[in-house]
C-alpha cells in the first residue's frame, strides 16, 4: 500500500483578495525615520563606555562590587495575603538603561576573583 493512494490529489489554495482595492497615492507616504538619525543619539553612551572600561586590579574593589551589585533583581516581589498570591511585581531592573553594563561589571569582578585571585565566589551566587 502506498501513501500516495490515500492522499488527496487536489490541493486547494485559499487567500484573501480585495476585489475593489483603493489606489494608494504614492506622494502621501513619508519615509520612516532612520535609526541613525542625529535625533536618536544615545545620551548614555559615554557612561556605558566608562562602566565597560573599568579594570579590576584590586581584590577588595572586586569584593565590594560583588556585594553592591545584586545577582537578582531586588524589586521582584510576590504580595501574599491569607495564603494566596494577590499581586506579582515583575523584575524592574531591565528598565535600568545601564543594566547590561552593570551586570557585566559584576560578572567580570566574579571572574577576576575566581581566576586571578583563586577565591571561592559561591557566596556571591
Beta strands, then each sheet from edge to edge (+ up, - down):
strand 1: 77-81
strand 2: 84-89
sheet 1: 1+ 2-
end
